[in-house]
Amino acid sequence: MDHEHPSALPMPAPDPKRLRRTGCCAVVFDEHGRILLHHRTDNGQWGLPGGSIETGESAEQSCIREVKEETGYDVAVTKLIGIYSHPSTTTITYPDGNVVAYVALAFECRLLGGQATLNDESSAIDWFDPANLPEPFLANHRPRVNDALARQTAAFYR
């Protein structure tokens, strides 16, 4: 006799072209209230520094690493801004056909030091007034910037 709950759904077969990943991004403010952005080489858009959380690292470690890799700046994570997982804003189809559904964690970070350093992921790095974001800007990063500007104590979940 099957003891499984009658409403349980069968697990879908794994599809190597459809993946679930956890990522992070950083909203780094300077002393003038501007935010750190980089112009991405993969899609030609401006966005928050961030990327996938790698095996063996915490979300905080990943956020710090990604900011350093993509911008050259050293940061400290100060708080969780929000968790973003709605499929309409976190599912990306890559040119190779892979479809990745992200759960993205946005963190507010404090600048510790470093300097803007271009690399293979960033063709430009600069600080911007959040009310005047550069174009083209990643649409799914706009809510994260807005949530950071709300300065809410509790994290958003979207």
Secondary structure, DSSP 4 states (H G I P E B T S, - for coil): ---S-TTPPPPPPP-TTEEEEEEEEEEEE-TTS-EEEEEETTTS-EE-SEEEPPTT--HHHHHHHHHHHHHSEEEEEEEEEEEE--HHHHEEE-TTS-EEEEEEEEEEEEEEEE----BTTEEEEEEE-TTS--SSB-GGGHHHHHHHHTT-SSPEE-
